[in-house]
Amino acid sequence: MDIIKAQREYIEAQQKFIAALMKNQGMVFYENTYDEELGEETIVFKGNISANVRSFRKKSGLTQAELSAKTGVGTSMLCQIEKGKKVPSLGTALEIAKALGCTVDELCREECA
């Protein structure tokens, strides 16, 4: 089995586990969607994540460019997330949360941070 395929399967299994756990806890902040670039179904988060990413970023004193450098997420993607035009995948949400010193749960909360 090729390593990249094994890594994708592992990440997909983690995403499904976390999504099931969140649903079990009444925290349904995700939806399944088809990613055209990857050619596969992925889990994305919804909720108040756009406002919370912006709020946590500003509280951290980071610009979008600085957050981009810390996460590897492009500045245009971060801008679209903050404007509510794009919803990050689980992996992207984890990287953003880690860089901002918060949890994915905090990013997904309905009330703004």
For each residue, the residues with C-beta under 8 A, 3 or more apart:
1: 5 6
2: 5 6
3: 6 7
4: 7 8
5: 1 2 8 9
6: 1 2 3 9 10
7: 3 4 10 11
8: 4 5 11 12 40
9: 5 6 12 13
10: 6 7 13 14
11: 7 8 14 15 91
12: 8 9 15 16
13: 9 10 16 17
14: 10 11 17 18 90
15: 11 12 18 19 42 43 90
16: 12 13 19 20 43
17: 13 14 20 21
18: 14 15 21 22 90
19: 15 16 22 23 30 43 90
20: 16 17 23 24
21: 17 18 24 25
22: 18 19 25 27 28 29 30
23: 19 20 26 27 28
24: 20 21
25: 21 22
26: 23
27: 22 23 105 108
28: 22 23
29: 22 45 46 47 49 108
30: 19 22 43 44 45 46 90
31: 43 44 46 87
32: 41 42 43 44
33: 41 42 43 44
34: 40 41 42
35: 38 39 40 41 42 89
36: 39
37:
38: 35 42
39: 35 36
40: 8 34 35
41: 32 33 34 35
42: 15 32 33 34 35 38 89 90
43: 15 16 19 30 31 32 33 89 90
44: 30 31 32 33 87 88 89 90
45: 29 30 49 87 88 89 90 93 104 107 108
46: 29 30 31 49 87 108
47: 29 108 109 110
48: 51 52 108 109 110 111 112
49: 29 45 46 52 53 81 87 88 93 107 108
50: 53 54 81 82 83 84
51: 48 54 55 84 112 113
52: 48 49 55 56 106 107 108 109 112 113
53: 49 50 56 57 78 81 82 96 100 107
54: 50 51 57 58 82
55: 51 52 58 59 112 113
56: 52 53 59 60 100 101 102 106 107 113
57: 53 54 60 62 64 67 82 100
58: 54 55 61 62
59: 55 56 113
60: 56 57 67 100 101
61: 58
62: 57 58 66 67 70 99 100
63: 66 67
64: 57 67 68 75 78 79 82
65: 68 69 75
66: 62 63 69 70
67: 57 60 62 63 64 70 71 73 78 96 99 100
68: 64 65 71 72 73 74 75 78
69: 65 66
70: 62 66 67 99
71: 67 68 78 92 95 96 98 99
72: 68 95
73: 67 68 77 78 88 92 95 96
74: 68 77 78
75: 64 65 68 78 79
76: 79 80
77: 73 74 80 81 86 88 92
78: 53 64 67 68 71 73 74 75 81 82 96
79: 64 75 76 82 83
80: 76 77 83 85 86
81: 49 50 53 77 78 84 85 86 87 88 92 96
82: 50 53 54 57 64 78 79
83: 50 79 80
84: 50 51 81
85: 80 81
86: 77 80 81
87: 31 44 45 46 49 81
88: 44 45 49 73 77 81 92 93 96
89: 35 42 43 44 45 92 93
90: 14 15 18 19 30 42 43 44 45 93 94 104
91: 11 94 95
92: 71 73 77 81 88 89 95 96
93: 45 49 88 89 90 96 97 104 107 108
94: 90 91 97 98 104
95: 71 72 73 91 92 98 99
96: 53 67 71 73 78 81 88 92 93 99 100 107
97: 93 94 100 102 103 104 106 107
98: 71 94 95 101
99: 62 67 70 71 95 96
100: 53 56 57 60 62 67 96 97 107
101: 56 60 98
102: 56 97 106 107 113
103: 97 106 107
104: 45 90 93 94 97 107 108
105: 27 108 109
106: 52 56 97 102 103 109 113
107: 45 49 52 53 56 93 96 97 100 102 103 104 113
108: 27 29 45 46 47 48 49 52 93 104 105
109: 47 48 52 105 106 112 113
110: 47 48
111: 48
112: 48 51 52 55 109
113: 51 52 55 56 59 102 106 107 109
